[in-house]
Amino acid sequence: MKHILPFLALLFSSSLFAQNYFNHTYNFGDIDHPLAIVTDSLENIYVCGWFEDTINQVPHAFVLKTDADGQELWRATLADTSKFYALCLTHTGNLVLAGSKKNHCYLTSLDNSTGSEQWINEDTVSENFWLATVDEILDSTGYELFVRKETSGPHKIRYLLYNPLNGNLLLEYIDINTVSGVAYTSGLMAPDKVWTGGGYDEYFGLVWYKNFGPGLSAYWTFSALHVAGVEKYSAERGSVVRYFIWGDGTYWMAVLTMNLDISNPDVWGNAFEIEHTQDKFMVAGSDKYENGKFVITGTVENELALWFIDHDLTYMKEKTIATTYPRAGVDVLCLPSLDMILMGTEQPDSTNNSTDIFLMKLDSSGIVSTPEHKPTENFTVYPNPAADKLYIKGNELNLNHATAYFINSTGQTVKTVTGLNDPISVSDLPGGLYIVVVYSDGKLLSRQKFVKK
């Protein structure tokens, strides 16, 4: 799961999108399992998972925070047998982690700045269950944490709602549908709508989508060995990145999209053949830039790999990254700056299966260099803060043909305006921090911070 959320203070560094590339490793135990990654509006990075000994026993959950340069700021671990599967940042700026502790469901909130514990909710009744995903939603009742509850073997689909301020359980919902696979990824499609993805069984993937009202849930199955991610494709559609095997034994990667309106489940997308055997090719995680390009990570021929798919789902490019020690991509995070954070595991010792965690900050083409996409024009967004009208001042020609995207604190595009010579009404936007990104003909012209009063 990936989210881009702000600190609540209104003082921001002028180097918000400074191009500070890095390639760092971090070590917790003999075998490190990084699983989920998020970032905030300052591009600090948060990673969670668990670490084990050399025989894959005695797991201990961890969470790591680095700054935008990849320098470690703090880390926290659990002494008890435990795992973290997912994390999110809430509207208060606190970090919430979902997982298991002593073989029971476990949810905790940590202070964003220090890593100190704010609250915990530990279930001591439901043995052999864990919390697999966590997202903060905003519906008519306010902010809530939406969490998928999982267990091994056939089980009913179920979710929980928690109060993000104190961790109190608000609701447990058990669906009528039974699955044998588990959820392991999720995406916020709208403030009150989450898709969760994972396995239906050994050969099929599943996305379950919920509108948080009676009868407003459904699930969608498709051929998949792994679901690499669920992302918001557009204002009307969500998307799924899947890895699957075709009937002739070839391996494929596909992006499928479907209407967010579950009463009209129109599905379309495209698949791309990967000419590698299964033991030489694995798709692990994915994310999507605001300009629509998908970035997917995994391994090819034992090398770290990236795949790029355009917004029209008609073109794919494969890139491998040579490294000193064997690396496997686990997930990738697309940043508003058009850079990316690539997360995964590194095997520093060829004589055993020990692993460390790596984080790499790359540009939009997957290399450590000056980005191809830089703002090319000097634009001004004013007044800032603004309550009603906003003006964008820049080159006259560019303004006539440009489009502005307003990206909110959850990384979602909430407003799109084409033709920028006229004042832009922002009265419909909730108060908070936004990034205003201006494009023309697919070319990045400007990025500006904007605070709505």
C-alpha positions as CSV (number, residue, x, y, z in Angstrom):
1,M,0.0,0.0,0.0
2,K,1.1,3.5,-0.9
3,H,-0.1,6.8,0.2
4,I,1.2,10.4,0.1
5,L,0.1,12.3,3.1
6,P,1.1,15.6,4.7
7,F,2.4,16.8,8.0
8,L,-0.2,19.1,9.5
9,A,2.2,22.1,10.0
10,L,1.9,24.8,7.3
11,L,5.7,25.4,7.2
12,F,7.3,23.4,4.4
13,S,10.9,23.1,3.1
14,S,11.7,24.9,-0.1
15,S,13.5,21.7,-1.2
16,L,10.2,19.7,-1.2
17,F,11.1,18.2,-4.5
18,A,14.9,18.4,-4.4
19,Q,16.4,15.7,-6.6
20,N,18.5,13.8,-3.9
21,Y,19.1,10.3,-5.3
22,F,20.3,7.5,-3.1
23,N,20.8,3.8,-2.9
24,H,20.9,2.5,0.7
25,T,20.5,-0.8,2.6
26,Y,19.2,-1.3,6.1
27,N,19.5,-4.4,8.3
28,F,17.2,-5.6,11.1
29,G,17.9,-9.4,11.4
30,D,19.2,-12.4,9.5
31,I,16.3,-12.4,7.1
32,D,14.5,-9.1,6.5
33,H,11.0,-9.0,4.9
34,P,10.0,-5.5,3.8
35,L,6.4,-5.5,2.8
36,A,4.8,-2.1,2.6
37,I,5.9,1.5,2.0
38,V,4.4,5.0,2.2
39,T,5.6,8.5,2.0
40,D,4.5,11.9,3.2
41,S,4.4,15.3,1.4
42,L,8.0,15.9,2.4
43,E,9.0,12.6,0.8
44,N,10.1,11.0,4.1
45,I,9.8,7.2,3.7
46,Y,8.1,4.6,6.0
47,V,8.7,0.9,5.5
48,C,7.3,-2.0,7.5
49,G,7.5,-5.8,7.6
50,W,9.3,-8.3,9.8
51,F,12.7,-9.9,10.3
52,E,13.6,-13.5,11.3
53,D,16.5,-15.8,12.1
54,T,18.4,-17.8,9.4
55,I,15.9,-20.7,9.5
56,N,12.9,-18.4,9.1
57,Q,11.7,-18.6,12.6
58,V,10.8,-16.1,15.4
59,P,9.5,-13.2,13.3
60,H,9.6,-9.7,14.8
61,A,7.7,-6.8,13.3
62,F,9.6,-3.6,12.4
63,V,8.9,-0.1,11.0
64,L,11.6,2.2,9.6
65,K,11.5,5.9,8.8
66,T,14.0,7.7,6.6
67,D,14.2,11.3,5.4
68,A,14.0,12.2,1.7
69,D,17.7,11.4,1.3
70,G,17.2,7.9,2.6
71,Q,19.0,8.7,5.9
72,E,17.5,6.7,8.8
73,L,15.5,8.9,11.3
74,W,14.1,6.2,13.6
75,R,13.2,2.5,13.7
76,A,10.9,0.5,16.0
77,T,10.5,-3.2,16.5
78,L,8.3,-5.6,18.6
79,A,9.9,-8.0,21.0
80,D,7.1,-10.5,20.8
81,T,6.5,-12.8,17.8
82,S,4.9,-10.5,15.3
83,K,4.6,-9.3,11.8
84,F,3.5,-6.0,10.2
85,Y,1.7,-6.4,6.8
86,A,0.6,-2.8,6.1
87,L,0.8,0.8,7.2
88,C,-0.8,4.2,6.5
89,L,-0.5,7.8,7.6
90,T,-3.7,9.3,9.0
91,H,-5.1,12.8,8.7
92,T,-3.4,13.7,12.1
93,G,0.0,12.7,10.7
94,N,0.3,9.6,12.9
95,L,1.4,6.3,11.5
96,V,-0.9,3.2,11.8
97,L,0.5,-0.3,11.3
98,A,-1.6,-3.5,10.8
99,G,-0.4,-7.0,11.4
100,S,-0.2,-9.8,14.0
101,K,1.2,-10.2,17.5
102,K,1.4,-13.6,19.3
103,N,-0.7,-15.1,16.5
104,H,-3.6,-12.6,16.9
105,C,-4.7,-9.4,15.1
106,Y,-2.7,-6.3,16.1
107,L,-3.1,-2.7,15.2
108,T,-1.0,0.2,16.6
109,S,-0.4,3.9,16.0
110,L,3.0,5.6,16.3
111,D,3.9,9.2,16.5
112,N,5.2,10.2,13.0
113,S,8.1,12.3,14.3
114,T,9.5,10.0,17.1
115,G,8.1,6.5,16.5
116,S,6.6,6.5,20.1
117,E,3.4,4.5,20.6
118,Q,0.1,6.4,20.6
119,W,-2.3,3.5,21.1
120,I,-2.7,-0.2,20.4
121,N,-5.6,-2.6,19.7
122,E,-4.6,-6.2,20.3
123,D,-7.1,-9.0,19.7
124,T,-6.5,-11.9,22.1
125,V,-9.5,-13.9,21.0
126,S,-9.2,-14.5,17.2
127,E,-6.3,-16.9,17.1
128,N,-4.5,-17.4,13.7
129,F,-6.0,-14.2,12.3
130,W,-4.0,-11.1,11.2
131,L,-4.7,-7.7,9.8
132,A,-3.5,-7.6,6.2
133,T,-4.3,-4.1,4.9
134,V,-5.1,-0.7,6.4
135,D,-6.4,2.5,4.8
136,E,-7.9,5.6,6.3
137,I,-11.3,6.5,4.8
138,L,-13.6,9.5,5.1
139,D,-17.3,9.0,4.9
140,S,-20.4,10.7,6.4
141,T,-19.4,9.7,9.9
142,G,-15.8,11.1,9.7
143,Y,-12.4,9.5,9.5
144,E,-12.2,5.7,10.0
145,L,-9.5,3.0,9.5
146,F,-10.6,0.3,7.1
147,V,-8.8,-3.0,7.8
148,R,-9.0,-6.4,6.1
149,K,-8.9,-9.3,8.5
150,E,-7.4,-12.6,7.2
151,T,-6.6,-16.2,8.1
152,S,-5.2,-19.2,6.3
153,G,-7.5,-21.7,4.5
154,P,-11.1,-21.1,3.4
155,H,-12.7,-18.1,5.2
156,K,-15.4,-15.5,4.8
157,I,-14.3,-12.1,3.5
158,R,-14.3,-9.7,6.4
159,Y,-13.3,-6.1,7.3
160,L,-13.0,-4.0,10.4
161,L,-13.5,-0.3,11.1
162,Y,-11.5,1.5,13.8
163,N,-11.3,5.0,15.2
164,P,-8.0,6.4,14.0
165,L,-7.7,8.7,17.1
166,N,-7.8,6.0,19.8
167,G,-7.8,2.6,18.0
168,N,-11.3,1.6,19.3
169,L,-13.1,-1.0,17.2
170,L,-16.2,0.5,15.5
171,L,-17.5,-2.4,13.4
172,E,-16.7,-5.9,12.2
173,Y,-18.3,-7.0,9.0
174,I,-18.3,-10.6,7.7
175,D,-19.4,-11.0,4.1
176,I,-21.3,-14.0,2.8
177,N,-18.6,-14.9,0.3
178,T,-15.9,-17.5,1.1
179,V,-12.3,-17.4,-0.3
180,S,-9.3,-19.5,0.2
181,G,-6.7,-16.9,-0.7
182,V,-5.8,-13.8,1.4
183,A,-5.8,-10.0,0.7
184,Y,-2.3,-8.4,0.7
185,T,-2.7,-5.1,-1.1
186,S,-5.2,-2.3,-1.2
187,G,-5.9,1.1,-2.8
188,L,-8.0,4.1,-1.9
189,M,-10.3,4.7,-5.0
190,A,-12.2,7.6,-3.4
191,P,-12.3,9.0,0.2
192,D,-15.0,6.4,1.1
193,K,-14.1,3.6,-1.2
194,V,-11.3,1.0,-0.9
195,W,-10.3,-1.9,-3.2
196,T,-8.4,-4.8,-1.6
197,G,-6.6,-7.4,-3.7
198,G,-4.9,-10.7,-3.3
199,G,-5.6,-14.3,-4.0
200,Y,-8.9,-16.1,-4.6
201,D,-7.1,-19.5,-4.8
202,E,-3.8,-20.8,-6.2
203,Y,-4.5,-19.6,-9.8
204,F,-7.0,-16.7,-9.4
205,G,-6.7,-13.2,-8.1
206,L,-9.5,-11.3,-6.4
207,V,-10.4,-7.6,-5.9
208,W,-13.0,-6.9,-3.3
209,Y,-14.5,-3.5,-3.3
210,K,-16.7,-1.9,-0.6
211,N,-18.7,1.3,-0.4
212,F,-19.4,1.0,3.3
213,G,-23.1,0.6,3.1
214,P,-25.6,-2.3,3.2
215,G,-25.4,-4.4,0.1
216,L,-22.8,-2.2,-1.6
217,S,-20.0,-4.7,-1.9
218,A,-18.9,-7.1,-4.6
219,Y,-15.8,-9.0,-5.7
220,W,-14.1,-9.5,-9.1
221,T,-12.0,-12.5,-9.9
222,F,-9.5,-13.1,-12.8
223,S,-6.7,-15.4,-13.7
224,A,-3.6,-14.4,-11.6
225,L,-0.7,-16.0,-9.8
226,H,-0.1,-12.6,-8.0
227,V,-1.8,-9.2,-7.8
228,A,1.0,-6.7,-7.9
229,G,-1.2,-3.7,-7.0
230,V,-4.6,-2.0,-7.2
231,E,-4.5,1.7,-8.2
232,K,-7.0,4.4,-9.1
233,Y,-6.8,4.6,-12.8
234,S,-9.1,7.6,-13.4
235,A,-11.9,9.4,-11.7
236,E,-14.3,6.7,-12.9
237,R,-12.1,3.6,-12.9
238,G,-9.8,1.5,-10.8
239,S,-7.1,-0.8,-12.0
240,V,-5.4,-4.1,-11.2
241,V,-1.8,-5.1,-12.1
242,R,-1.7,-8.9,-12.3
243,Y,0.9,-11.6,-13.1
244,F,-0.5,-14.8,-14.6
245,I,0.2,-17.8,-16.8
246,W,-1.5,-18.4,-20.1
247,G,-2.7,-21.8,-21.3
248,D,0.4,-22.4,-23.5
249,G,2.7,-22.0,-20.5
250,T,3.8,-18.4,-21.3
251,Y,3.8,-15.8,-18.5
252,W,2.1,-12.5,-18.8
253,M,1.6,-9.2,-17.0
254,A,-1.6,-7.2,-17.4
255,V,-3.3,-4.1,-16.3
256,L,-7.1,-4.4,-16.0
257,T,-9.5,-1.5,-15.3
258,M,-13.0,-1.5,-14.1
259,N,-15.7,1.1,-13.4
260,L,-15.8,2.2,-9.8
261,D,-19.6,2.1,-10.0
262,I,-20.2,-1.5,-9.1
263,S,-23.6,-1.4,-10.8
264,N,-21.8,-1.2,-14.1
265,P,-18.8,-3.5,-13.9
266,D,-17.3,-2.8,-17.4
267,V,-13.8,-4.3,-17.6
268,W,-11.0,-3.5,-20.1
269,G,-7.2,-3.5,-20.2
270,N,-4.3,-5.1,-21.9
271,A,-1.8,-7.9,-21.3
272,F,1.9,-8.1,-22.2
273,E,3.8,-11.4,-22.7
274,I,7.0,-11.8,-20.8
275,E,9.4,-14.2,-22.4
276,H,10.9,-15.7,-19.3
277,T,10.3,-19.0,-17.4
278,Q,8.5,-18.6,-14.1
279,D,11.6,-19.3,-12.0
280,K,13.4,-16.5,-13.9
281,F,10.6,-13.9,-13.8
282,M,8.4,-12.5,-10.9
283,V,6.2,-9.5,-10.7
284,A,5.9,-8.2,-7.1
285,G,4.6,-4.6,-6.7
286,S,3.3,-1.6,-8.6
287,D,2.3,2.0,-8.5
288,K,1.0,4.7,-10.9
289,Y,2.1,8.3,-11.5
290,E,-0.5,11.0,-11.7
291,N,0.2,11.4,-15.4
292,G,-1.0,7.8,-15.8
293,K,2.2,5.8,-16.3
294,F,2.3,2.5,-14.4
295,V,5.6,1.4,-12.8
296,I,6.0,-2.3,-11.8
297,T,8.9,-4.1,-10.1
298,G,10.1,-7.6,-9.6
299,T,12.9,-9.7,-11.0
300,V,14.1,-11.0,-14.3
301,E,16.9,-13.6,-14.7
302,N,17.8,-13.0,-11.0
303,E,18.2,-9.2,-11.7
304,L,16.2,-6.4,-10.2
305,A,13.6,-5.3,-12.8
306,L,11.2,-2.5,-13.6
307,W,8.4,-2.4,-16.2
308,F,6.8,0.8,-17.5
309,I,3.3,0.7,-19.0
310,D,1.7,3.8,-20.5
311,H,-1.7,5.2,-19.5
312,D,-3.4,3.9,-22.7
313,L,-2.2,0.3,-21.8
314,T,-0.7,-0.2,-25.3
315,Y,3.0,0.0,-24.6
316,M,5.4,-1.7,-22.1
317,K,9.1,-1.2,-21.6
318,E,11.3,-3.6,-19.5
319,K,14.4,-2.4,-17.7
320,T,16.8,-4.4,-15.5
321,I,19.1,-2.9,-13.0
322,A,22.5,-4.5,-12.4
323,T,23.5,-4.5,-8.7
324,T,26.6,-5.7,-6.7
325,Y,24.5,-8.2,-4.7
326,P,21.4,-10.0,-5.9
327,R,18.3,-7.9,-5.4
328,A,14.6,-8.5,-5.8
329,G,12.0,-5.7,-6.1
330,V,9.2,-5.9,-3.6
331,D,7.3,-2.6,-4.2
332,V,7.7,0.7,-6.0
333,L,6.4,4.1,-4.9
334,C,5.7,6.9,-7.4
335,L,6.4,10.4,-6.0
336,P,4.7,13.7,-7.0
337,S,8.2,14.9,-8.1
338,L,8.0,12.2,-10.8
339,D,10.9,10.3,-9.1
340,M,10.3,6.9,-7.6
341,I,11.3,4.9,-4.5
342,L,12.2,1.3,-5.3
343,M,12.0,-1.1,-2.3
344,G,13.1,-4.7,-2.0
345,T,15.5,-7.2,-0.6
346,E,19.2,-7.7,-1.1
347,Q,21.2,-10.9,-0.5
348,P,24.6,-9.8,0.7
349,D,25.9,-13.4,1.4
350,S,25.7,-16.0,-1.4
351,T,26.3,-18.8,1.1
352,N,22.9,-18.4,2.9
353,N,19.5,-16.9,2.4
354,S,20.0,-13.8,4.5
355,T,18.5,-10.6,3.2
356,D,18.7,-6.9,4.0
357,I,16.4,-4.1,2.9
358,F,17.3,-1.7,0.1
359,L,15.7,1.6,-0.9
360,M,16.7,3.3,-4.1
361,K,15.5,6.7,-5.3
362,L,15.4,6.8,-9.1
363,D,14.1,9.2,-11.7
364,S,11.0,8.5,-13.8
365,S,13.0,6.4,-16.3
366,G,14.4,4.2,-13.5
367,I,17.9,5.6,-13.3
368,V,19.9,7.6,-10.8
369,S,20.4,10.8,-12.7
370,T,19.0,14.2,-13.4
371,P,15.3,13.6,-14.2
372,E,14.1,13.8,-17.7
373,H,11.0,15.6,-16.4
374,K,11.8,19.0,-15.0
375,P,9.5,22.0,-14.7
376,T,10.3,24.1,-17.8
377,E,8.4,27.2,-17.0
378,N,8.3,29.7,-14.1
379,F,4.7,29.6,-12.9
380,T,3.1,31.3,-9.9
381,V,0.1,30.1,-8.0
382,Y,-1.6,32.9,-6.0
383,P,-3.1,33.9,-3.6
384,N,-1.6,31.2,-1.4
385,P,-3.4,30.2,0.9
386,A,-6.7,30.8,-0.9
387,A,-10.3,30.2,0.0
388,D,-12.3,31.0,-3.2
389,K,-10.3,31.8,-6.3
390,L,-6.9,30.8,-7.5
391,Y,-4.8,32.2,-10.3
392,I,-2.0,30.5,-12.2
393,K,0.4,32.9,-13.9
394,G,2.9,31.9,-16.5
395,N,3.6,31.9,-20.2
396,E,0.5,32.9,-22.1
397,L,0.8,30.1,-24.8
398,N,1.4,27.4,-22.2
399,L,-1.6,28.6,-20.2
400,N,-3.9,28.3,-23.2
401,H,-3.1,24.7,-23.7
402,A,-2.1,23.6,-20.2
403,T,-4.0,21.4,-17.7
404,A,-3.7,21.8,-13.9
405,Y,-4.1,18.8,-11.6
406,F,-4.9,19.3,-8.0
407,I,-3.4,16.4,-5.9
408,N,-4.7,16.1,-2.4
409,S,-3.1,14.8,0.8
410,T,-3.8,11.2,-0.1
411,G,-2.1,11.5,-3.5
412,Q,-5.3,11.5,-5.5
413,T,-6.2,14.0,-8.2
414,V,-9.3,15.7,-7.0
415,K,-9.7,18.5,-9.5
416,T,-8.6,18.9,-13.1
417,V,-8.7,22.3,-14.9
418,T,-7.9,22.8,-18.6
419,G,-7.1,26.2,-20.0
420,L,-5.7,28.3,-17.2
421,N,-6.1,31.9,-18.2
422,D,-9.3,32.3,-16.2
423,P,-9.5,32.3,-12.3
424,I,-9.9,28.8,-10.9
425,S,-12.6,28.2,-8.3
426,V,-11.3,26.3,-5.3
427,S,-14.3,26.8,-3.1
428,D,-15.3,23.1,-3.6
429,L,-12.0,21.8,-2.2
430,P,-11.7,20.8,1.5
431,G,-9.2,22.8,3.5
432,G,-5.6,21.4,3.5
433,L,-2.4,21.1,1.5
434,Y,-2.5,20.4,-2.3
435,I,0.1,20.0,-5.0
436,V,-0.8,21.8,-8.2
437,V,0.9,20.1,-11.2
438,V,0.7,21.7,-14.6
439,Y,1.2,19.8,-17.8
440,S,0.9,20.6,-21.5
441,D,1.1,18.0,-24.2
442,G,2.4,15.5,-21.6
443,K,5.2,17.8,-20.6
444,L,5.6,18.9,-17.0
445,L,5.6,22.7,-16.8
446,S,5.2,23.4,-13.1
447,R,4.7,22.0,-9.6
448,Q,3.5,24.2,-6.8
449,K,2.3,23.8,-3.2
450,F,-1.1,25.3,-2.5
451,V,-2.9,25.6,0.8
452,K,-6.7,25.8,0.7
453,K,-8.1,27.8,3.6
